[in-house]
Amino acid sequence: MTSVTALVCTLTPSPAASSSQLLAEQVLAGFAEKGCETSLFRVVDHDVKPGVQKDMGDGDAWPAIRARVLASEVLLISTPIWMGQMSSVCKRVLERLDAELSEKDDEGRLLTYGKVAGLAVVGNEDGAHAVTAEVFQALNDVGLTQPAAAVTYWHGEAMGSTDYKDLDGVPEKTAGTTKTLVANCLHLADLLAKDPYPPS
């Protein structure tokens, strides 16, 4: 069974509603329909310390989250757009993933090799493409692989006040990109499971 872990990078702690979490949940629902095991972490609810090590010491919540990520075949990151950029929580997640550059298997491959990455982005201003470029480049650097069209996003009118969570339903285009994200991530995860990357 394929396992999918979502890291929701909203700035809003639980139990408040979050557009980033809503879109992530919709993506995970698509994976669940395909028989996948799913899990979700709203990162701001956990004491993820700043740093670039896999464990930043006493009280650091990242090691438990990291263990779940490494046990999964697919990693989904969901982030809002603020000031045209990914959230600071998303940036922290990427910084913590930097530690994976030092973690290798017996054949010299990063432990993240063979894992597939997807992305969900929401916001009330433009920036989804720029955020996608930055996040996917960082994930590629630390060993994850992105399939074609592995991002779903929504953003409202520039300087508008409507949030994704306030919409009456899922926009058709967003629903379509979510479906494609799920299908392509699962396809690539299956291919990599059958034919892993060669030893480094």
N, C-alpha and C positions, 0 to 999 in steps of 0.2 A: 504493500500500500504506500503510495506517495504521500509524504508528509510536507505540509506547507506551514511556515511560520510568518506571521505578519508583525512588523514593528511599526506601530503607529506613533508618529512624531509630532502630534499636536502639542501646542503649548498649554492646553487646558486640562487640568487634572480631573479625574473622575470625582463625582458622578455626572458632571456637566456634559451636555451633548457635544459631540465633535463631528464636524463634517469629514475630517480625515479618517476618523474611526468608522463612520457610516460607509464611506466608499470602500475602505478596507474590508468591512464586513460583507459588503456586496460582492467583492472579488472572492473572498473566502467561501461565500455561499456557492459561487460558481465552481470552485474547486471541490467543495463537498458534494455537489451534484454528480461529479465525476468519480466519486468514491474516495476522495483524499481525506486524510486526517489533517485537521487544521488547529492552529493555536494562535493567539493574539496577545501581544503585550502593548499596553499604552505606556510608552517608555517613561513619560513624565511622572507616572505613579510609582516608579521604582527609583531607588537611589543609585543611579548610574553615575559614577564619579568621572570627572574629567581626566583625560590621560590617553596614552597610546599603548598601554599594557593590557594583557588579557585579564589581569586581576590587579586592581589598584588598592587592595588592602581591606582592612576592617570595614565592614558595612557595605562594600561595593556590591551592587545588585547585578552587575554585568556578567559575572561568571555563570550564573544560572540562565540568563538570557542567551548567552553565547552557547551553552550546552544544548539548548533547544534549537538554535540556528544550525549547529553542526550536526544535529540528529535529523535535520530536514533536508529534503531534496530541493525545495523551492523556498526562497526568501522573498517576501513582499515587503517593501518599504512604502509607507504612506505618509506624505508630508503636505502641510499647507504651504502656501506662498505668502511670505511677508516681505514687503519692500522689494518685490521682484526676485526674492531668493528663497531657498529652502529654509525651514525653521532651524533655530539654534539646536533644538533637540535632534533633528536629523543630522546636523553637522557633528554633534557629539557621537552619534551612532557610527558615522563613518570614521571618526577618529579612533573609536574603540576597535573597529574592524581592522584598523591599520596593524594591530598586533598580529594578525594572521600572516603577515609577511614573514614572520619568524617561526611559524609552525608548519612543519613538513612531515610527510609520511616517510616510510622506509625507502621509498624510491625517489625522494627529493621533490615530490609534488606538494603544493600547498593543500592544506586540509579542505579548503574551499573549492578546489578543483572538482568539477562535476556537479556543482550546485548551480542552480539557475536562479536568476534574479528578475523580479517584476517590480513595477513602480506604479503608485497611484498618487495623483497630485490634485489638490483643490485650492481655489483662491478666488478673490474678487478683483484680481488685476492680472494683466498679462505676465508671463514668466514661466509657463508650464514647460515650454521647450528648453529654455535655459536651465531650469532646475533638472529636467530629465538628462540633459547633457552632462551636467556636473555630477549628479548622483551615479549615473551609469558609468562614467569614466572612473570614479572612485571605486565602485564595485568591481569593475574590470581589473583595476590595479591590484586589488586584494584577492583576485582569483575566481570571482564569480562570472558566469556567462549569461549574456542577455540574448534571448531569441528575437526574431523580428517582431516588431510592433508589440513590445512587452510593456507598454505604458497605457494606462487609462487616466483621463483627467477631465476636469470641469473647471471653468472659471467664468464668473459672471461679468457683468458690465464693468468697465473701468470706473473706479471710484464709486461703485455701487454698494448697496447695503444688504443684498440678498446672499445668504449662505447656502451651500449645497444642501445642508440638512433642513432648510426651510422650503425646499421645492416640494411640489405636490406629488411628484413621481420622478423616476429615473429618466433623464433625457435619452432619447433614442440613440444619439451618437455615443454617449457615454456607455450605455448598455452594450452597444456593439463593440466598442473598444475593450470593454471588460471581458466580453466573451472571447474575443481574439487573444487577449493576454492569457487567459486561462488555457485555451487550447494550445497556444504556441509554447507556453512554459512547460506544459505536460509533455508535449511532443519532444522538446529538446531534452527534458529530464530523462525520458525513456531512452532516447538515443545515447546519452552520456552514460547511463547505467549499463547499457549493453556494450558500449565501446568507449571506455574511459580514455582520458588524455594519456599520452605516453609518459614514461618516466622522464624527469628533468635531468 
